[in-house]
Amino acid sequence: MKNLAVLAFVLFSIISATTHAQWGAIIRTTTTPSNNGKAEVAAPGFPILEFPTPESDRKIMDQLQSLVKESGWFSTIHIRVKDGIVVLEGNIKSREHLNVFLETAQRLPMTVAVINKVRVQPPLADNIEPVIEQLRDFGQKAWQMLPVLLISIFVVVFFIFFGGYLSDGIRNIWKWRIPNPFLLALVTRLTMVPIWILVFYFALRIVGVSNLEATIIGATGFLTLLFALAFKGIGENYLAGILLASRSPFTKGDLIKVGDHQGYVQNLNMRGTTIIDFNGNLILIPNIMVIQSVVENRTANPSMRTSFFVNIGYHESISRVQELIINALKEVNGILSDPAPNVVVEELTPSAVRLRVMVWLDAKNSAEARVKSRAMMKTKDILLVNGITIPDEAREIIFADDLKVQLVQDAAQKSTQTDRKEQIRRAAAYNLEDAKKEENLPIEEPKEKLMDLAKQNPLPGNKDSSDLLEPSKPKEGSEEEKKN
């Protein structure tokens, strides 16, 4: 910061010296007042006893041009003499040289007046010399203030190391009231801000910079406003993250749907909400989008209902089929007994009676697709075992002419159909026995594996960010520490 201040000071000095170059002065006797670029007439140095002539004007011109040539003071010079009036225009590097030239022109015989329009442009080295001198003075003052400066630096460095312990103490104080780690870190930082301001103010007071403290505080407020406008989107996400953490519409591992995105919540921080979809992809949704969209939390209530359809023939007893399906589904692993499974008539189609089977499951501990699959398999097998027909969709064929159909069915064909039905029943019974083995398999949600995979391969933005969804946990020691 000090280097930037010195550099700005140097640039400001150079620009000031360049832009404030003054025009040459008009000589009145031996003084050189500034004319600010306006021509003024100086009185002659001697009394004029006769009127100027062209010959006298030529002599004045020759003498002044000879002085310009021999001195080499002027970068550019234009001299005009008429009726004893001398007009000077051009550039010169030194004000002292200009004063000598004007005094000489004023003392020449037959000179009535001298009009000065010469501009003084000192070389760059002359402009930098004051800056260098100021830098030297600054260095000398800094050397004199070195002991006090070292004390101030020691105070700041000491507080940097001590501030970590102080921050931990403040965190422990707030931890009992704020279980959320993100909010806890936010409150801790806000508590440390005034402490840091006091430390820097105290350090500046030690150095003796009495007017710089207010300047720094004012500049800090201005920069805060500037950054707030520049990073409006980031600020919105930050505040939205705080609102989501305080309201807690979902927790880690919940199955949510935000807009077109659906998946399990993996992380929530100040940048956005990270979810894992069913394909294992990590999706980062900005918090402002989450707070402004309709969020569907499918696992907020542990009990979740799923349903499927099955068709039966018109000649079948609906009440008997309902009883068979309900009793069979009670044995399926993952289906809740309360609320109990239910079967209702959904629609009477042209070819079959469509039944809707509804079951409830624990969404946090069971996979909906797996439980639904087992329920459908169980329903199909129990219907076939009990001889319930499951007709397919009706197909209508229209013939242009009348079609004569003759059914010929002998005893052998009837026997074959009976055997076929018996084979279907036996196969369904075997499937029921085999399904019992599958029911013993675990029904855990695949989100556990997805969450473990996400922990092993986190998003780069989530590595150093606090998770808003998990309470702070003490760090577990290593195996060797546990043994000791």
C-alpha positions as CSV (number, residue, x, y, z in Angstrom):
1,M,0.0,0.0,0.0
2,K,2.8,2.4,0.8
3,N,4.6,1.6,-2.5
4,L,1.4,2.4,-4.3
5,A,1.0,5.6,-2.4
6,V,4.6,6.7,-3.2
7,L,4.1,5.8,-6.9
8,A,0.9,7.8,-7.0
9,F,2.7,10.7,-5.4
10,V,5.5,10.6,-7.9
11,L,3.0,10.5,-10.9
12,F,1.0,13.3,-9.4
13,S,4.1,15.5,-8.9
14,I,5.2,14.8,-12.5
15,I,1.8,15.6,-14.0
16,S,1.5,18.7,-11.8
17,A,4.9,20.0,-12.9
18,T,4.1,19.4,-16.5
19,T,0.6,20.8,-16.7
20,H,1.4,23.9,-14.7
21,A,4.3,25.1,-16.9
22,Q,4.0,28.8,-16.9
23,W,4.4,31.2,-19.7
24,G,7.4,33.6,-19.7
25,A,7.0,36.8,-17.7
26,I,6.8,40.3,-19.0
27,I,9.8,42.3,-17.8
28,R,9.2,45.5,-15.9
29,T,12.7,46.7,-15.0
30,T,14.3,43.5,-13.6
31,T,11.2,41.6,-12.3
32,T,9.5,38.6,-13.9
33,P,5.8,38.3,-13.1
34,S,3.8,35.4,-14.5
35,N,1.5,36.4,-17.3
36,N,-0.5,33.1,-17.6
37,G,0.0,33.0,-21.3
38,K,-1.2,36.6,-21.9
39,A,1.0,39.1,-23.6
40,E,1.9,42.2,-21.5
41,V,3.9,45.3,-22.5
42,A,7.1,46.2,-20.5
43,A,8.4,49.7,-20.3
44,P,11.7,50.5,-22.0
45,G,14.8,50.6,-19.9
46,F,16.0,54.1,-21.3
47,P,14.2,57.2,-22.4
48,I,13.3,57.3,-26.1
49,L,14.7,60.5,-27.6
50,E,13.6,59.9,-31.2
51,F,11.1,57.9,-33.2
52,P,12.0,54.4,-34.3
53,T,12.8,53.8,-37.9
54,P,13.0,50.7,-40.1
55,E,16.7,50.9,-39.9
56,S,16.6,50.9,-36.0
57,D,14.1,48.0,-36.1
58,R,16.6,46.0,-38.3
59,K,19.4,46.7,-35.8
60,I,17.3,45.5,-32.9
61,M,16.3,42.4,-34.9
62,D,20.0,41.6,-35.7
63,Q,21.2,42.1,-32.1
64,L,18.4,39.8,-30.7
65,Q,19.0,37.1,-33.3
66,S,22.7,37.2,-32.6
67,L,22.0,36.8,-28.9
68,V,19.7,33.8,-29.7
69,K,22.3,32.2,-31.9
70,E,25.2,32.6,-29.5
71,S,23.3,31.6,-26.3
72,G,21.4,28.6,-27.6
73,W,18.9,29.0,-24.9
74,F,15.7,28.8,-27.0
75,S,14.3,25.6,-28.4
76,T,12.2,27.6,-30.9
77,I,12.1,31.4,-31.1
78,H,10.3,33.9,-33.4
79,I,11.2,37.6,-33.1
80,R,9.2,40.4,-34.7
81,V,10.2,44.1,-34.5
82,K,8.1,46.9,-35.8
83,D,8.2,50.6,-34.8
84,G,10.4,49.7,-31.9
85,I,8.0,47.1,-30.5
86,V,9.6,43.7,-29.9
87,V,7.3,40.6,-30.0
88,L,8.9,37.4,-28.7
89,E,7.2,33.9,-29.3
90,G,8.6,30.4,-28.8
91,N,9.8,28.0,-26.1
92,I,12.7,28.2,-23.6
93,K,14.0,25.8,-21.0
94,S,15.1,28.1,-18.2
95,R,13.3,31.0,-16.7
96,E,16.6,32.7,-15.7
97,H,17.7,32.7,-19.3
98,L,14.4,34.3,-20.3
99,N,14.9,37.0,-17.7
100,V,18.3,37.9,-19.1
101,F,17.0,37.9,-22.7
102,L,14.1,40.2,-21.8
103,E,16.3,42.6,-19.9
104,T,18.7,42.7,-22.8
105,A,15.9,43.4,-25.3
106,Q,14.5,46.1,-22.9
107,R,17.9,48.0,-22.8
108,L,18.5,48.1,-26.5
109,P,18.3,51.6,-28.0
110,M,15.1,52.6,-29.8
111,T,13.1,49.8,-28.0
112,V,9.6,51.1,-27.2
113,A,8.2,48.0,-25.6
114,V,8.8,44.2,-25.3
115,I,5.8,41.8,-25.7
116,N,6.6,38.4,-24.2
117,K,4.8,35.3,-25.5
118,V,7.6,32.9,-24.7
119,R,6.6,29.7,-22.9
120,V,8.9,28.2,-20.3
121,Q,9.2,24.4,-20.6
122,P,11.8,23.1,-18.2
123,P,13.4,19.7,-19.0
124,L,12.0,16.5,-17.4
125,A,15.0,16.2,-15.1
126,D,14.1,19.5,-13.5
127,N,10.5,18.3,-12.9
128,I,11.7,15.0,-11.3
129,E,14.2,16.7,-9.0
130,P,11.6,18.0,-6.5
131,V,10.0,14.5,-6.5
132,I,13.3,12.9,-5.8
133,E,13.9,15.4,-3.1
134,Q,10.6,14.6,-1.5
135,L,11.4,10.9,-1.7
136,R,14.6,11.6,0.1
137,D,12.8,13.5,2.8
138,F,10.3,10.7,3.0
139,G,13.1,8.2,3.4
140,Q,14.8,10.2,6.1
141,K,11.5,10.5,8.0
142,A,10.9,6.8,7.6
143,W,14.3,6.1,9.0
144,Q,13.6,8.3,12.0
145,M,10.3,6.5,12.5
146,L,11.7,3.0,12.0
147,P,11.6,2.1,15.7
148,V,7.9,3.2,16.0
149,L,7.1,1.5,12.7
150,L,8.7,-1.8,13.9
151,I,6.6,-1.6,17.1
152,S,3.4,-1.2,15.0
153,I,4.3,-4.1,12.7
154,F,5.0,-6.2,15.8
155,V,1.5,-5.4,17.2
156,V,-0.2,-6.4,13.9
157,V,1.9,-9.6,13.5
158,F,1.3,-10.5,17.1
159,F,-2.4,-10.1,16.7
160,I,-2.4,-12.1,13.5
161,F,-1.1,-15.1,15.5
162,F,-3.1,-14.3,18.6
163,G,-6.2,-13.7,16.5
164,G,-6.5,-17.4,15.7
165,Y,-6.9,-18.3,19.3
166,L,-9.2,-15.3,19.9
167,S,-11.3,-16.5,16.9
168,D,-11.5,-20.0,18.3
169,G,-12.6,-18.6,21.6
170,I,-15.4,-16.6,20.0
171,R,-16.4,-19.6,18.0
172,N,-16.7,-21.7,21.1
173,I,-18.8,-19.0,22.7
174,W,-21.3,-18.9,19.8
175,K,-21.1,-22.7,19.1
176,W,-23.7,-23.5,21.8
177,R,-26.3,-21.2,20.2
178,I,-25.4,-21.7,16.5
179,P,-25.1,-25.4,15.5
180,N,-24.8,-24.6,11.8
181,P,-21.1,-24.3,10.9
182,F,-21.6,-21.8,8.1
183,L,-23.6,-19.4,10.3
184,L,-21.1,-20.0,13.1
185,A,-18.2,-19.0,10.9
186,L,-20.1,-16.0,9.6
187,V,-20.9,-14.7,13.1
188,T,-17.4,-15.3,14.2
189,R,-16.0,-13.3,11.3
190,L,-18.4,-10.4,11.9
191,T,-17.4,-10.4,15.5
192,M,-13.7,-10.2,14.5
193,V,-14.2,-7.3,12.1
194,P,-14.4,-4.5,14.8
195,I,-11.5,-6.1,16.7
196,W,-9.3,-5.9,13.6
197,I,-10.3,-2.3,12.9
198,L,-9.3,-1.4,16.5
199,V,-6.0,-3.2,16.1
200,F,-5.1,-1.3,12.8
201,Y,-6.3,2.0,14.3
202,F,-4.1,1.4,17.3
203,A,-1.1,0.6,15.0
204,L,-1.6,3.7,13.0
205,R,-1.8,5.8,16.2
206,I,1.5,4.4,17.3
207,V,3.1,5.4,14.0
208,G,1.6,8.9,14.5
209,V,-0.4,9.0,11.3
210,S,-3.3,10.9,12.8
211,N,-5.3,11.8,9.7
212,L,-4.8,8.5,7.8
213,E,-7.1,6.5,10.0
214,A,-10.2,8.3,9.0
215,T,-9.1,8.2,5.4
216,I,-8.6,4.4,5.5
217,I,-12.0,3.8,7.2
218,G,-13.7,6.1,4.7
219,A,-12.0,4.4,1.8
220,T,-12.9,1.0,3.2
221,G,-16.6,1.9,3.3
222,F,-16.4,3.3,-0.3
223,L,-14.7,0.1,-1.5
224,T,-17.3,-2.0,0.3
225,L,-20.0,-0.2,-1.6
226,L,-18.1,-0.5,-4.9
227,F,-17.6,-4.2,-4.5
228,A,-21.2,-4.7,-3.4
229,L,-22.3,-3.2,-6.7
230,A,-19.7,-5.0,-8.8
231,F,-20.3,-8.4,-7.3
232,K,-24.1,-8.2,-6.9
233,G,-24.7,-11.8,-8.0
234,I,-22.1,-13.1,-5.6
235,G,-23.7,-11.1,-2.8
236,E,-27.2,-12.4,-3.7
237,N,-25.9,-16.0,-3.6
238,Y,-24.2,-15.4,-0.2
239,L,-27.4,-14.0,1.4
240,A,-29.5,-16.7,-0.2
241,G,-27.2,-19.3,1.3
242,I,-27.7,-17.7,4.7
243,L,-31.5,-17.8,4.3
244,L,-31.4,-21.5,3.1
245,A,-29.2,-22.4,6.1
246,S,-31.5,-20.6,8.6
247,R,-34.7,-22.0,7.1
248,S,-33.4,-25.5,6.4
249,P,-35.8,-26.5,3.7
250,F,-33.7,-29.7,3.1
251,T,-30.8,-31.5,4.7
252,K,-27.9,-33.4,3.4
253,G,-29.0,-36.6,1.6
254,D,-32.5,-35.3,0.8
255,L,-34.0,-36.0,-2.6
256,I,-35.0,-32.6,-4.0
257,K,-36.1,-31.2,-7.3
258,V,-35.3,-27.6,-8.3
259,G,-36.6,-26.7,-11.7
260,D,-35.5,-29.3,-14.1
261,H,-32.8,-30.7,-11.8
262,Q,-33.4,-33.5,-9.4
263,G,-31.0,-35.3,-7.1
264,Y,-29.7,-35.9,-3.6
265,V,-28.3,-32.9,-1.7
266,Q,-24.6,-33.2,-1.3
267,N,-23.4,-29.8,-0.1
268,L,-24.7,-26.3,0.6
269,N,-22.3,-23.3,0.8
270,M,-22.2,-19.6,0.1
271,R,-21.8,-20.2,-3.7
272,G,-24.6,-22.7,-4.3
273,T,-26.3,-26.0,-3.6
274,T,-24.6,-29.1,-4.9
275,I,-26.8,-32.1,-5.7
276,I,-26.1,-35.5,-7.2
277,D,-28.5,-36.7,-9.9
278,F,-29.3,-40.4,-10.5
279,N,-26.5,-40.6,-13.1
280,G,-23.9,-39.6,-10.5
281,N,-23.3,-36.1,-11.9
282,L,-22.6,-33.3,-9.5
283,I,-24.9,-30.3,-10.3
284,L,-24.2,-26.9,-8.7
285,I,-27.3,-24.7,-8.5
286,P,-26.9,-21.1,-7.5
287,N,-28.5,-20.3,-4.2
288,I,-30.4,-17.4,-5.6
289,M,-32.1,-19.8,-8.1
290,V,-32.9,-22.2,-5.3
291,I,-34.4,-19.5,-3.1
292,Q,-36.5,-18.1,-6.0
293,S,-37.7,-21.5,-7.4
294,V,-40.2,-24.1,-6.2
295,V,-38.2,-26.7,-4.2
296,E,-39.8,-30.2,-4.1
297,N,-38.4,-32.1,-1.2
298,R,-39.4,-35.7,-1.8
299,T,-37.8,-37.1,1.4
300,A,-38.9,-34.5,3.9
301,N,-41.6,-36.9,4.9
302,P,-40.0,-40.3,5.5
303,S,-43.2,-42.0,4.1
304,M,-43.5,-41.8,0.4
305,R,-46.2,-43.3,-1.8
306,T,-45.6,-44.9,-5.2
307,S,-48.1,-46.7,-7.5
308,F,-48.4,-48.8,-10.6
309,F,-51.2,-50.2,-12.8
310,V,-52.3,-53.8,-13.5
311,N,-55.1,-55.1,-15.8
312,I,-57.4,-58.0,-15.1
313,G,-60.2,-59.6,-17.1
314,Y,-63.8,-58.6,-16.8
315,H,-64.8,-62.0,-15.6
316,E,-62.5,-61.9,-12.6
317,S,-63.6,-60.9,-9.1
318,I,-62.2,-57.5,-8.3
319,S,-62.6,-57.9,-4.6
320,R,-60.7,-61.2,-4.7
321,V,-57.9,-59.7,-6.7
322,Q,-57.7,-56.7,-4.3
323,E,-57.4,-59.1,-1.4
324,L,-54.7,-61.2,-3.1
325,I,-52.6,-58.2,-4.0
326,I,-52.8,-56.5,-0.6
327,N,-51.9,-59.7,1.3
328,A,-49.0,-60.4,-1.1
329,L,-47.6,-56.9,-0.9
330,K,-47.5,-56.9,2.9
331,E,-44.7,-59.5,2.6
332,V,-42.5,-57.4,0.3
333,N,-39.4,-56.0,2.0
334,G,-39.5,-52.2,2.0
335,I,-43.2,-51.7,1.9
336,L,-44.7,-50.1,5.0
337,S,-47.6,-51.7,6.8
338,D,-48.8,-48.3,8.0
339,P,-50.2,-46.8,5.8
340,A,-51.2,-50.2,4.3
341,P,-51.1,-51.1,0.6
342,N,-54.3,-50.2,-1.3
343,V,-55.8,-51.3,-4.6
344,V,-58.5,-49.3,-6.4
345,V,-60.2,-49.5,-9.8
346,E,-58.6,-46.8,-12.0
347,E,-60.4,-47.4,-15.3
348,L,-62.6,-49.7,-17.3
349,T,-60.9,-50.2,-20.6
350,P,-62.5,-51.9,-23.6
351,S,-60.4,-55.1,-22.9
352,A,-59.7,-55.1,-19.2
353,V,-60.3,-53.6,-15.8
354,R,-57.4,-51.4,-14.9
355,L,-56.4,-51.5,-11.2
356,R,-54.1,-49.0,-9.5
357,V,-51.9,-50.5,-6.8
358,M,-50.6,-48.0,-4.2
359,V,-47.9,-48.7,-1.6
360,W,-45.9,-46.7,0.9
361,L,-42.2,-46.9,1.6
362,D,-39.5,-45.3,3.7
363,A,-37.9,-42.9,1.2
364,K,-34.8,-42.3,3.4
365,N,-33.9,-45.9,3.7
366,S,-35.4,-47.5,0.6
367,A,-35.0,-47.0,-3.1
368,E,-38.3,-46.2,-4.7
369,A,-37.5,-47.9,-8.0
370,R,-36.4,-51.1,-6.3
371,V,-39.4,-51.4,-4.0
372,K,-41.7,-50.6,-6.8
373,S,-40.1,-53.3,-9.0
374,R,-40.5,-55.9,-6.2
375,A,-44.1,-54.9,-5.7
376,M,-44.9,-55.3,-9.4
377,M,-43.1,-58.7,-9.6
378,K,-45.0,-59.9,-6.5
379,T,-48.4,-58.8,-8.0
380,K,-47.8,-60.5,-11.3
381,D,-46.8,-63.8,-9.7
382,I,-49.6,-63.9,-7.2
383,L,-52.2,-63.2,-9.9
384,L,-50.8,-66.0,-12.1
385,V,-50.6,-68.5,-9.3
386,N,-54.3,-67.9,-8.5
387,G,-55.3,-68.2,-12.2
388,I,-56.1,-64.5,-12.6
389,T,-55.7,-63.5,-16.3
390,I,-53.8,-60.4,-17.2
391,P,-55.1,-59.4,-20.6
392,D,-53.1,-57.2,-23.0
393,E,-54.3,-54.1,-24.8
394,A,-57.2,-54.7,-27.2
395,R,-56.4,-54.6,-30.9
396,E,-59.3,-53.8,-33.3
397,I,-59.1,-55.1,-36.9
398,I,-61.7,-53.9,-39.5
399,F,-62.3,-56.1,-42.5
400,A,-64.0,-54.7,-45.6
401,D,-66.0,-57.9,-46.3
402,D,-67.8,-60.3,-43.9
403,L,-65.4,-62.8,-42.5
404,K,-66.7,-66.3,-41.6
405,V,-64.9,-67.8,-38.6
406,Q,-65.3,-71.5,-37.7
407,L,-64.0,-72.6,-34.4
408,V,-62.8,-76.2,-34.2
409,Q,-61.7,-77.4,-30.8
410,D,-61.3,-81.0,-29.9
411,A,-60.6,-82.6,-26.6
412,A,-56.8,-82.7,-27.3
413,Q,-56.7,-78.9,-27.8
414,K,-58.7,-78.4,-24.6
415,S,-56.2,-80.6,-22.7
416,T,-53.3,-78.6,-24.2
417,Q,-54.8,-75.3,-23.0
418,T,-55.4,-76.8,-19.5
419,D,-51.8,-78.0,-19.3
420,R,-50.6,-74.6,-20.5
421,K,-52.5,-72.9,-17.7
422,E,-51.0,-75.3,-15.2
423,Q,-47.5,-74.6,-16.4
424,I,-48.1,-70.9,-15.9
425,R,-49.3,-71.5,-12.4
426,R,-46.3,-73.6,-11.5
427,A,-43.9,-71.0,-13.0
428,A,-45.6,-68.3,-11.0
429,A,-45.4,-70.3,-7.8
430,Y,-41.7,-70.9,-8.5
431,N,-41.2,-67.2,-9.1
432,L,-42.8,-66.5,-5.8
433,E,-40.4,-68.7,-3.9
434,D,-37.5,-67.2,-5.8
435,A,-38.7,-63.7,-5.0
436,K,-38.5,-64.5,-1.3
437,K,-34.7,-64.8,-1.7
438,E,-34.5,-61.4,-3.4
439,E,-36.5,-59.8,-0.6
440,N,-33.7,-60.6,1.8
441,L,-31.3,-58.4,-0.2
442,P,-30.6,-54.9,1.1
443,I,-32.8,-52.1,-0.1
444,E,-30.5,-49.2,0.8
445,E,-30.7,-46.2,-1.3
446,P,-28.0,-45.8,-3.9
447,K,-27.5,-42.3,-2.7
448,E,-25.1,-43.6,0.0
449,K,-22.7,-44.8,-2.7
450,L,-23.2,-41.5,-4.6
451,M,-22.5,-39.5,-1.5
452,D,-19.3,-41.4,-0.8
453,L,-18.2,-40.9,-4.4
454,A,-18.9,-37.2,-4.1
455,K,-16.8,-37.0,-0.9
456,Q,-13.9,-38.6,-2.7
457,N,-14.2,-36.3,-5.7
458,P,-15.6,-33.0,-4.4
459,L,-16.1,-29.9,-6.5
460,P,-13.1,-27.5,-6.4
461,G,-15.3,-24.8,-4.9
462,N,-16.5,-27.1,-2.1
463,K,-13.1,-28.2,-0.7
464,D,-12.5,-25.0,1.4
465,S,-16.1,-24.0,1.9
466,S,-18.2,-24.6,5.0
467,D,-21.1,-26.9,4.7
468,L,-24.3,-25.3,5.7
469,L,-26.1,-28.6,6.2
470,E,-24.0,-30.4,8.8
471,P,-23.4,-29.4,12.4
472,S,-19.8,-28.9,13.3
473,K,-18.2,-32.1,14.5
474,P,-15.0,-32.6,16.5
475,K,-12.1,-33.9,14.6
476,E,-11.4,-37.6,15.3
477,G,-7.9,-38.5,16.2
478,S,-5.9,-41.0,14.2
479,E,-5.8,-44.7,15.1
480,E,-2.5,-44.4,16.9
481,E,-3.9,-41.5,19.0
482,K,-6.9,-43.6,19.9
483,K,-4.7,-46.5,21.0
484,N,-2.6,-44.2,23.1
